[in-house]
Amino acid sequence: MSTKESKKSGLDTAGRRAEAIEFLLGRINYERTAMVPYGRRQLKLDRMRQLLNRLGNPDAGIPIVHVAGTKGKGSTAAMIATMLHAAGYETGLFSSPHLDRIEERFAVNGMPCEGEELVALVEELRPVVQAMDRELAGEDTSLGPTYFELTTAIALMHFARRKVDVAVLEVGLGGRLDSTNVCQPAVTLITSISLDHTKQLGTTLPEIAAEKAGIIKPGVPVLCGHMDKAPRQVIAEIAKQHGCRMLAAGSDFRHRYRPRLLSSNLLTDDLLADNQETLGRMDFDGDFAEEHLRLTGLPLRLLGEHQAANAALAIATIAELRRQGWSISTAAIHQALAKLSLPGRFEIVSRRPTVVLDVAHNVASAEALVEVFDSSFSGENRILLLAATQDKDVRGIVRVLMPHFGRVVVTQYRENPRAVPTGELGQMVREELGRLGPAETGDRVYERDLPIDAWQLVQELATSEQLICITGSFFIVAELRPEVLGGERNTL
């Protein structure tokens, strides 16, 4: 093929991808609406089942690990998938949302789906969806398959085409009515329970636990991460009703995290590249039917006690899969934890000054973020770039973060209508700082409506020895990460 023909082919592929993306974004997309509903009218499992049935049930025969939870489910799912791949299995991972390109949601062996593959999958999907639209609601697509339902279907179609040995599916919202809940898993996980999406899932931990536990299937083993007694009891009761074995962190398996104390001037290029396993280690101990598993000195490339807890749950899941006959060595566990890094999960992207990106978006994840600062970093004067989402406990997030930062620049992300307005967020920050002490807040809080302007200001304020943290929402990290890394963002 000539250079001219290659360029034309590339343009054609880009155009077809743009059309495919336009089709998907033309669906109801609750990730980009100001209010996220959660009810049988909007989220219908029978609609998802019908969609998969018309597609030939691509999930049939694929062993599935199903992961729900308030926080930690994305990291835990990625850890499990990486361990399975390290053990030699062709492994699919469905996750959401994405930071850069939608193809990130559909990964096989750690590699996102290719653009041409996405186009082919959407072209196969489109006539089925259009037929369902006509039958369900005429020209009104509000009752047809949603954006997230279509991405779930695409993931399963992609995994079937790639003939994966196993797939790890991360729940999008809740569990009971989530589109992934049509699967028949080999094992089910609930990583954690904390207050988030309270308008959709309930205002108490037991209510939220009941929604998350909606993914439990008869006879399928259930693993639980660390959580309060009340939600754990709810999950245990539902597991018992379904005749499921349940393994819980703190009773059936345990871990100990050993962080390394760092400072900005100790962060070298090697640590920011391929040698981050030296930043933390963990020990694991668990009792699993025929096996007592004890692992010491496991390297963790992901920072934080919360990531060690996620790793413990992932290891326990691997132990359960080994009990079911899967061949997964201890070396595979070790290799996966030493290798895995996740964009936006306390991601250290530069030094002098140190810049950290973290997608913390609720109170529990904000607490995990500051725990990493306290355990792994000395107390340099830190600068926060903050944006938040309207349906979160924003005041709670601000209350957790403010004691740990000397200066704060607030902004609002541009690509989603759920952003808290800059002025409103700035007022919350000032009120919290005022509550903490009588010091003047005028030279500590800055407002910039555009994220790029906020990032520019942060760079002007920071010295080479300081630490900058960009957090508060998945969306602000998605918008600013390319700017911080010095590249262009591949939108959608």
N, C-alpha and C positions, 0 to 999 in steps of 0.2 A: 504494500500500500504506500502511495506517495505521501509526502509531508502534507500537501494540500488536502488529500483525501482523509488523512488522519485528523487534521484540524476540523474538517467538515463533520467527520464521525463523532469527534468530541463534542462539537456544538450540538449535533443531533441528540446525543446522549444527555447533555445538559438540559436541552429543551424538553425532552421526554421526561426527565426527572422532575423538572419544574412543573410539568403538567400533572405528574403523579402526586407531587406534594400539594398542588392546588386542589386536587380531588379530595385528598385526605383532610385538608384544612377546611374544606367546604362542609364537613360534617359537624355536628354538635361536638364541641371540644371543651370539656369542663376544666381542663388545665388553663384555659384562657378566658374564663368567664368570671365576672365579679362574685357570683354566688355559685357554689358547688352543691347541687342537689344530691340526695342519696335516698332514693325510694324506688319502688317497683315500677312506677310509671317511666322514670328516666333510665334506670339501670335494670334491665330485664335479662335474667339468665336464660329464659326460654328463647329470647331473640338471639343471644350469643350461640346457644346450642343449634338453633336453626341455621345460622350463618355457617357454622362449622360443618353441619350435616350437608349443606348444599356444596361445600367445598371438598366433600369427600372425607370428612373427619381426619384432617392431617395429623392430629395429635394421637390417633389410635396407634397403640403399640410402642409409644415413646415413654420410657420411665421418666417420671417427673418428680422433682423436689419443689415443693410449694412453700413460699416464704411470705409471711405476713408480719406485721408489727408496727408500732408507732414510729420508732427510730431504729436504725441499724439493719433494716431488712435489705437495703441495697448493698451495703458492705458485706453482710453475711452471705447473701446470694452470690456475690462475686468471689468471695473466698471459697465457697463450696465448689463453684464452677471451675475455679483455677486448680483446686486440689484434684478434681475428677480428671481434668485435662492432663495434669502432671502425672496422673496414674495411667495415662494412655487412652482414655476414653474421648471420643468425639463428643464435645459438650456444647450445648446451646445455652445461652443466657438471655432472658428477656427482662429488661429493666426500664425504669422510667423515673423522671423525665430525662431528656438528653441535654447535654451542655452545648453542643455545636451542631451536629447533624443527626437527623432522625435515625439514620442507619446504625447509630450507636446502640439503639434499643435492641437490635437483633444481632447478637454476636455469636460466633461459633469459634471455639478455641481461642477466645479473647480477641478475635478480629471482627470489627463491625461488618455488617452486610455491605456489599459493593453497591454503588449507585445503579448499575445496570441490573443487578439482581432485584433491587427494590422496584425498579420500573416494571420488570417482568411479573413480579408478584402482584403489584397494583393492577396491571393489565388483566391478570387472571381474576383478581378480586372484583374489579369494577362491574362487570355485567351481573354478577351475583347480587351485589349490593343494589344496583339499579332495579333489578327484578323485585327484591324485597321492598324497596321504597314504593314501587307501584302497587304492590299487594297490601302493604301495611298502611300506607298513608297517602296514596296518590302522589302528588308532587311535593307534599310536605315531608321533608326528610327528618323532622324533629322526632318522629316515632321510629325511624329506621336506625340502623346500626350507627353507633357513635364513633368518634375518632379513636378513643381508647379501645373500643371493641375491635375496630379494624386493625389497629396496631397489634393487638393480641393475636388476631387471626393471621396477620402477616408473619409474626414471629413463629407460629406453629407451622405455617406453610414453608417458611424458610428452613426450619429445622428438619422438616420431613424431606425437603429437596436435598438437603445436605446429608441426609441419612445419619443423624446424630445418634449416639448410643444412649444419651440422657439429656434432659433439659431441666434447667433451673428457672422457675417462673417467680418473679417478684410481683406481689399484689400491688395494684395501683392505689386504691382507696378502700379502707375498711377490710372487708374479707367476704362477708356473707353475700353481698350483691356485686362483688367485683367480677369483671368479665373473665378473669383467670380461674374463677371458681367452678368452671365447668370441667376442669381436669380431674383425672383419677390418679392421685399421686402415689409414689412409693413411700414417701415420708412427708410430714407436714411440720413446719416450724412457725413459732410465734416468738419473735425476737424480744419484744418489750411492750409494755403498756404504759402510756402516759397521756396527759390531756392534750389532744390535738384534734382538729376537725370536729369540735364538740357539737356544732349545729347539725352535723350529719350523723355522728356515731354515738352521741350521748354525752352527758355532762359529768359522769362519774367514771372512775376506773373500771368498776365491774360492768357497767353498760358498754364501755368501749371494748372490754375483753370479750364480751358476748358476741359483738360484731366481728371481731378478729377471729374468734373461735368458730365462726361460721364456715371456715375452710376445712374443719375437721371432718374426715370421712370415716365411715364404719370400718373398724379393724385396722386403720392406717396409723402407724406409730406417730406420736406427737412429741416434739421437743420444744421446751420453753426456755427462754433466756431469763436473766434476772428481772424480777418485778415484785411489786408489793404483794402481801399475802392475799388480799381480797380478790384482785383480778386473777391471781394464780388459782385460787379455789374455784372461780367460775370456769376457767379453762379445764381444770381437773375434773369438774363435775360433768362438763359436756363431753370430755374424752371418755369418761366412765360410761356415760349413756350410749356412746357409740362403740363401746367395747375396744377402746384403744389403749395400748401401752403408752404411758407418759413418762418422759425423762425431763427433769428440771435442773437448771443451774442452781448450785448451792446445796443440793441434796444428792443427785446422782452424778454430777460432775462439777469440778471446781477449777479455778485458775488463780495464778498469782502473776501480777504484772511487775516488771522491773524496768522503769523508764531510765533514760539517761538525761542528766541535766545538761542543757545546752545554753549557749548565748549566741547572739548574732555573729560575733566575730569568730566563733568556732565552726560555723556552717561553711563548709568548703564546697567546691564544685563537685567533688566526688559524692558528697552526701546528698547533693541535690540531683544527682544522676542515678547511678546504678548501685549505690552502696548504702542505701538508707536502712538496710537491715540492722545496722549497728545502733540505730536510734532507740531500740527497745527490745526487750526479750520477755518471754513468759514461760511459766510452767503450767502443765495441765495434768489433772488426775481425775479418772472417772471409772465407774463400775457399770459394765454393759453386759448383762446376761452371762455369756460365755467368756467375757474378756474384761480384765482389769487393765486399763490403759494409763500409763504414766509417761509423760514426755517432759523433759527439762531443757531449759535454755533455747526454746524455739525463737528464732529471730522474727521480729515484726518490722516490716517496712512502713506500716501504717501506725501513726502515733496515737497514743492515748489509752487510758484504762478502758474506755468504751470499746475501742477496737480490739483490745485483748479479750473482752467479754464476748464480742462478736466472733472472734477467732475460736474461743472455747466452744461456743454453740456450733460453729462450723465443724470443728473436730468431733464433737459428739454426734453430729449428723453423719459424718464419715464412718464413725464407729458403728452406728446403726445400719448403714448401708453394707459395711463389712459383714455384719451379722446376717444380712439378707443374701450374702454370697458375692458381693462385689469385691474385686481385688484392688485394694488401695493401700499402698505401702506407707509406712511412717516417713520414708524419704520423700514421698509425694507431698505429704502434709508440710514437711519442713521446706521443701522447694517452693511451694505455693505461697506460704507466708513470707518467705524471704523476697519473693519476686513481686508480689502484688502491690501496685500503687493505684490509687483512684483519684481522678481529677476532682477537685473541689472538696475532698475530705482531708481537712488540715493539710492542704497541698502547699508545700514550700516551693515557690516558683522563682525566687531570686534572693540575693543576699546583699548586704551593705547598700540600702537597708534590707532587712529580711522582710519578704512579702508573703503572707499566708492567705490562701483562699479557702473558705469553708462554707458549706451550704447549710449551716445551722439555721433552722427556720421555726423552731418552737422552743419552749422553755427548757425542756429536757436536753435538746441538742445544744442549746446555748450553755447550759451547765457543763456538758461534756467538753465543749470548746474551752471554757476557762479552766477546766481541770487539766487539760493538756498544757496550757500556759503555766499553771502552777507547778505541775510535776516535771515538765521538760524544759522550761525556759526560766532563766533568771529574770529579775524584775525590772528590765529596761522600761523606760517610758514608752508607752505604746500608743499608736494612732489607729483609730477605728474608722472604717468607711462602712456606713450602715444604710441598708434599705430593707423594707419589710412588706409583708403581705397583709391585706385588710382582715382576712378571716382568721388570723392568728392572735395569740395573746401577746400583742406587741408590747404592752406595758410590762408584762412579765419578762419578756426577752430583754428589754432595755434595763430593767432592774437587775438582772443577772450580769449584764455586760459592763455597766457603767463603772463599777469600782475598779475595773482592771485596765482602764484606758485614760490617758492624760488628755487627749484631744479627740474629738469626734466630728467627722464630716458626714452629714446625712444627705441622702439623695433619694430618687425614686427611679426604678427601672422603667424602661420605655416600651418594651415589647409585650406587655401584659397589663390589662386594665385593673388588676387586683392590687397594684402597688399603693401603699400608704402615701398620701401627698407629702412632699418634702417639708412644708411648713408644719403640718400636723405632727410628723415624726420628730422634727426639731424641737417642738414644744414639749413633747414627752421627754426627750432627752434632757432638756433644761430643767424640767420639773423634778426629774429623778436626781440630777446632780445637785439641785437645791436641797432636796431631801437629805442627801448624803452629808452636806456641810454648807457653811456660809460662804465658801469661796466664790468669787465672781465666775460666771459661766460664759461671759462675753468672748473671752479669748480662748475658750475651750470648745465651743460648739460653732460649726460652720454649716451653711446650707448651700447646696448647689442642685438645681433642678435636673441638670443633665449628668448622668453617670460619668461621662468622659471629662466633664469639668470638675467633678468631685475627685476623680483620679488625678487630674493635673494638680489640683490644690494639695492633695495629700503628698504628692511628690515634692512640692515646694516647701511644705511644712516639715517633712521628715529629714533627720540627719542620717548619716550612713550607719550609725550605731543603733538606730531605733528599729522597732518592729511595727509593720503595718498589717492590719487584718481587714480583709474585705469579707463581709458576712451579712446574715439576716435573711437571706432568701436564695433559693436555687437560681432565680432569675437574674439577680444582680451579679452573681458569679458568672453565669452564662454570658451576660452582656460585656463584662469587663475583662474576663480571662484573656481573650485575644489581644486586648489592648495592653494588658500587663505583660503578656508574652511577646508583644511586639509584632503580632501577625494580624491578618484580617479574619473576621469571623465568617464562617460558612453558615449562613442562617438557614434555619429549618432542618 
